[in-house]
């Protein structure tokens, strides 16, 4: 089954604890027409969702301080159908 195309000016949430990678990815995505919101950890991600923010895609680091990205993915999936892309730094 083919993935649906990303809407123009899609709003992405990038959650990664590495500030350099977070900024690099945010700059790249912004330069390509995406609106990007940032979260440095799971608490920020949860705060954004609790505040009612909506996103077209969540880019979520697997290894985060506190809660793991996999745990956060499970939590999001229980309450939202937003697509989630897992990110892993090597």
N, C-alpha and C positions, 0 to 999 in steps of 0.2 A: 504494500500500500504506500503510495507516494505521500510525502509530507506536504502539508499545505504551505503555500508561499508565505513568507513573513510580510505582514502588512507594511506599507510605506510608513516610515517614521515610527516604527514599533518601539514600545517602551520596554527596555530590558533592565533587569535587576542583576547586578554583578556582585556576588558575595565571595570575597577572597581576603584572607588575612595578610597577604603579602602586599604592602603598599605600592611597591614598584610595579609588580605585575598588574595589580588592580588599576593603576593609573595608565599603564601602557595599553591594556585592553580597552579601557574606557575611552582613551583618545582615539584608538583605531576605530572602534565602533561608532563613536560620535562623528568622526571624519567620513564615515560611510552612511550617514543619515539616520542613525539610531539615537533615540533619547535614552540616556543611561543614568540609572540611579545606582548608588554604591552602598555596600554594607561591608564592614570589616570583620564581622563575626555573626554568629547565629542570633545573638540578642538584637542586633540592629535589624537583621532580616525579619525577625518576629515582630519587632516594634513597627516596622513599615506595614506589614500585613495587618496587624491589629488596628493600625490607624486607618485602614481602609484603602491603602494604595493598591492599584491594580497594575499588572504587568503582562506583557505578551509572551515573555520568556524569562526564566530565572537561570542564570549561569552560576552554578554552585560548586565551590571547592569541596573536594572530598575530605580533606584534612583541615579542620578548623579548631581553634581553641574552644574549650568548653564542650559544646555538643558537636558531634561529627556531622559532616555534610550528609552522610547517609541517614542519620537520625532526623536531621532537618528535612530531608527529602520525604521521609515517611510522614512527618508531621504535616508538611505542605500538602502531600497527596491526600491526606485524610480530610482536608478542608477546602482544597482548591484543585481545579483541573488545569492550572497553568502548566505549560510545558517546562520541563526542567532539563537542563544540560549539565552533566557533571563534569567538573574540571579537575585535573590532577597535575600537580607540579612534580617534576622529576628532579 
